[in-house]
């Protein structure tokens, strides 16, 4: 399990990453070659370094054995810096590297030089917004791999009042409900939910429930079309 994370590149995306990681109690090492960028985050991370990660000698100044995961958040217009950084991190023996990519070609090069995982925040954000437009009852949808997603969605009206065993979603829609978020507060106020993980088959769906399910994107599309 990852608990100690380094983030390299503190632009808008990198800064958001370190804030979210810190908020979720990760040990965070923030790295950027720009002093001003470091000054903005140093008060809410565990450690902040002014470091040029395209410099081979500078890379060796960090004890990477103390870090579980490195996220290279360097974006446009510094694509060469991100590629060289990933290559040097791999050379330094970093265990696992996630790198931001700006294009398919950039992604391929990053993998060639050692990135273990690629993220494209602009592409992912666009896909998420299109998904929200296409399926307005979907609260959140995240890809687990190229085909499989986990989705939080408001159940269609004809689900309400029926049990999970009656709905038989695995057979009828090829999706599996892994949790139900049940409202504990009135719709008019701030919504609070109680999570029912691995819900029993006899659980009856209520009007303000949110279902958490796993399936393929096409299966969720079919569910939307069937209303």
C-alpha positions in Angstrom: 0.0 0.0 0.0 1.2 3.5 -0.8 1.6 5.9 2.1 4.6 8.1 1.2 4.2 9.9 -2.0 6.4 12.4 -3.9 4.9 14.9 -6.3 7.2 16.5 -8.9 6.0 19.6 -10.6 3.8 22.1 -8.8 1.7 23.7 -11.5 -2.1 23.7 -11.0 -2.4 20.0 -11.3 0.5 19.1 -9.1 -0.5 21.6 -6.4 -4.0 20.1 -6.4 -2.4 16.6 -6.0 -0.3 17.5 -3.0 -3.3 19.2 -1.3 -5.5 16.2 -1.8 -2.9 13.8 -0.7 -2.1 15.8 2.4 -5.8 16.1 3.2 -6.1 12.3 3.0 -3.2 11.8 5.5 -0.5 10.7 3.1 3.1 11.6 3.8 3.9 14.1 1.0 7.2 15.2 -0.5 6.7 18.1 -2.9 9.4 18.9 -5.4 9.7 21.7 -7.9 12.6 23.7 -9.3 10.8 26.9 -8.7 11.1 28.5 -5.2 7.8 30.3 -5.5 5.9 27.1 -6.2 7.5 25.5 -3.2 6.6 28.4 -0.9 3.0 28.0 -1.8 2.8 24.4 -0.6 5.4 24.0 2.1 3.0 24.7 5.0 0.7 21.7 4.2 3.2 19.0 3.1 5.6 17.0 5.1 8.6 18.0 3.1 9.3 20.4 0.2 12.4 20.5 -1.9 13.6 23.0 -4.5 15.1 20.6 -7.0 15.8 20.3 -10.7 14.8 16.8 -11.5 16.3 16.9 -15.0 19.7 17.0 -13.3 21.2 13.6 -12.7 23.2 14.7 -9.7 20.2 16.5 -8.1 18.1 13.4 -8.4 20.6 11.4 -6.2 20.1 13.9 -3.4 16.7 12.3 -2.5 16.5 9.0 -0.7 13.9 7.4 -3.0 13.9 4.3 -0.8 11.8 6.2 1.7 9.1 6.9 -1.0 6.5 4.4 -2.1 5.2 6.3 -5.2 6.4 9.2 -7.3 3.9 11.2 -9.3 5.5 13.3 -12.1 2.9 16.1 -12.6 5.1 18.2 -15.0 2.9 19.3 -18.0 3.0 21.6 -21.0 5.2 23.3 -22.1 7.8 21.2 -20.3 7.3 17.8 -21.9 11.0 17.1 -22.3 11.5 17.8 -18.6 8.8 15.2 -17.7 10.4 12.6 -20.0 13.9 13.1 -18.6 12.6 13.2 -15.1 10.9 9.8 -15.5 14.1 8.3 -17.1 16.3 9.6 -14.2 13.8 8.4 -11.6 13.8 4.9 -13.1 17.6 5.0 -13.2 17.6 5.9 -9.5 15.6 2.8 -8.7 12.2 4.4 -7.9 9.7 1.7 -7.1 6.7 3.0 -8.9 6.2 6.1 -11.2 3.0 7.7 -12.3 3.4 10.4 -14.9 1.2 13.0 -16.4 0.9 12.8 -20.2 -0.4 15.5 -22.6 -0.9 13.3 -25.7 -0.8 9.7 -26.9 2.7 10.1 -28.2 3.9 11.7 -25.0 2.3 8.7 -23.1 4.2 6.2 -25.3 7.5 7.9 -24.7 7.0 8.1 -21.0 6.3 4.3 -20.9 9.4 3.7 -23.0 11.6 5.5 -20.4 10.1 3.9 -17.4 6.7 5.2 -16.3 4.6 2.5 -14.7 1.3 4.3 -15.1 0.1 7.2 -17.2 -2.6 9.8 -16.4 -4.1 12.5 -18.7 -6.1 14.8 -16.4 -7.4 16.9 -19.3 -8.6 13.8 -21.2 -10.0 12.2 -18.0 -11.8 15.4 -17.0 -13.4 15.8 -20.5 -14.6 12.2 -20.4 -16.1 12.7 -17.0 -18.0 15.8 -18.0 -19.3 14.1 -21.2 -20.4 11.2 -19.0 -22.2 13.5 -16.7 -24.0 15.1 -19.6 -24.9 11.8 -21.2 -26.0 10.3 -17.9 -27.4 13.0 -15.7 -28.3 10.5 -13.0 -24.6 9.5 -12.6 -22.9 11.3 -9.7 -19.4 9.9 -10.3 -17.8 7.4 -12.7 -14.2 6.3 -12.6 -12.3 3.9 -14.9 -10.7 1.0 -13.2 -9.2 -0.1 -16.6 -10.0 0.5 -20.3 -13.4 -1.2 -20.1 -14.4 -1.4 -16.5 -15.8 1.5 -14.4 -17.1 2.1 -10.9 -20.1 4.4 -10.8 -22.2 6.1 -8.2 -25.7 6.8 -9.6 -29.2 7.7 -8.6 -31.4 4.7 -9.2 -34.1 5.0 -11.9 -37.6 5.4 -10.6 -38.6 1.8 -11.4 -35.8 0.5 -9.0 -37.4 2.2 -6.0 -39.3 -0.1 -3.7 -37.7 -3.2 -5.1 -35.0 -5.3 -3.5 -31.6 -6.1 -5.0 -32.6 -9.7 -5.5 -35.8 -8.6 -7.4 -33.8 -6.2 -9.6 -31.1 -8.9 -10.3 -28.8 -6.2 -11.8 -26.0 -8.7 -12.5 -28.3 -10.8 -14.8 -30.3 -8.0 -16.3 -27.6 -5.3 -16.7 -24.4 -7.1 -16.1 -23.4 -4.7 -13.3 -22.7 -5.5 -9.6 -23.8 -3.3 -6.7 -21.0 -3.2 -4.2 -22.5 -0.5 -1.9 -25.5 1.6 -1.2 -25.3 5.1 0.1 -28.4 5.8 2.2 -29.5 9.3 3.0 -29.7 10.1 6.7 -30.7 13.8 6.2 -33.6 15.6 4.5 -33.2 16.5 0.8 -33.5 20.2 1.7 -30.5 20.2 4.1 -26.9 19.1 3.7 -27.0 15.6 2.4 -25.4 13.0 4.7 -25.2 9.3 3.8 -24.7 6.0 5.7 -22.6 3.6 3.6 -24.0 0.0 3.3 -21.1 -2.0 2.0 -21.8 -5.3 0.3 -25.5 -4.8 0.7 -27.7 -8.0 1.3 -29.9 -9.2 -1.6 -33.0 -8.4 0.4 -32.1 -4.7 0.7 -34.9 -2.6 -0.7 -33.9 0.5 -2.7 -35.2 3.8 -1.3 -36.0 7.0 -3.1 -32.9 8.9 -2.0 -30.4 6.1 -2.2 -27.2 6.3 -4.3 -26.0 3.0 -5.7 -22.3 2.2 -6.1 -21.7 -0.4 -8.8 -19.1 -2.0 -11.1 -19.5 -2.9 -14.7 -18.5 -1.9 -18.2 -19.2 1.6 -19.6 -21.4 0.0 -22.3 -23.5 -1.8 -19.5 -24.1 1.5 -17.8 -25.1 3.0 -21.1 -27.6 0.3 -21.6 -29.0 0.9 -18.1 -29.4 4.6 -19.0 -31.2 3.8 -22.3 -33.6 1.5 -20.5 -34.5 4.3 -18.1 
